[in-house]
């Protein structure tokens, strides 16, 4: 339904949010797509998604962003959504060092299940919790550089860098996708669409548990 409602979109792209439970993935998504933040946000069950259209070089890009559960018991479900994603935001909580330690495991999972050309951004969320910081910015930035990731610290609560994080990964990936589609017209757009469509019934089932 979502994909058919906006015929004016020139391009549809597919991103995933991954990381430990409680790091703020759902609030990053709601802040970017609806400019909302919910302090009482509950853990995501299975996979949820939202969309937002942005302008890139005069073209409308409709971003479909999938928010995956961070709990281990949903791993088999959520990992199926990595395939076909053109970009991923790998999120940790700057105030909880364990969520940063687990980034390496999440990164390995992305490498195992996602397309090899996926663009990954490491995101240190909850930057508003400066007094509780447990992960030094320089340490995270060095890890990102070592692993070929872009890096940004964000706060879904006060909106810091949320727009920048999504726009950066969407704009950068859109450019490379458009170059590829010049050689093979429309193929990438179709591939991006097919994956979430096939998995959507499973997502709805999980949401109803």
Buried (B, 14 or more C-beta within 10 A) or exposed (E): EEBEEEEEBBBBBBBBBBBBEBBBBBBBBBBBBEEEBEEEBEEBBBBBBBBBBBEBEEEBBBBBBBBBBBBEEBEEBBBBBBBBBBBBBBBBBBBBBEBBEBBEEBBEBBEEBBEEEBBBBBBBBBBBBEEEBBBEEEEBBEBBEEBEBBBBBBBBBEBBBBBEBBBBBBBBBBEEBBEEBEEEEEEBBEBBBEBBEEBBEBBEEBEEE
